Amino acid sequence: MNNWDITSFEHATELAVAETEATGKRHIACDRGEHCAPRYYVAPVPVVGEPVSYAFNGDYYPCGVITSISKTLKKITTSEGKVFYRKRQTGVWKDSIWCMVNGHINRWNPEF
């Protein structure tokens, strides 16, 4: 399904439940806010033990593996002590300017 076809947060929630049941991996409904399009989407939830990196403007730096996730999914901590917070109801976890991304990636933006 295309994100443009998701009409409400409730619809996204139904799709997240269905995706969780189909794949066995937890998914959540997300809302980017009223001034973004498409507004609603479904995202997989990170899992303890997954390798992650932090990124900004094309630069990526590995930061260990996920060691803890709060029950509310608002806070994720890595083995290197980096803490990321979920931005509103999105599927994005940030540390001020840096965003958490899946996998160990060590790459710099070639434009600088």
Buried (B, 14 or more C-beta within 10 A) or exposed (E): EEBEEBEEBEBBBBBBBEBBEEEEEBBBBBBBEEEEEEBBBBBBBBEEEEBBBBBBEEBBBBBBBBEEBEEEBEBBBBBEEBEBBBBEBBBBBBBEEBBBBEEBBEEEEEEE
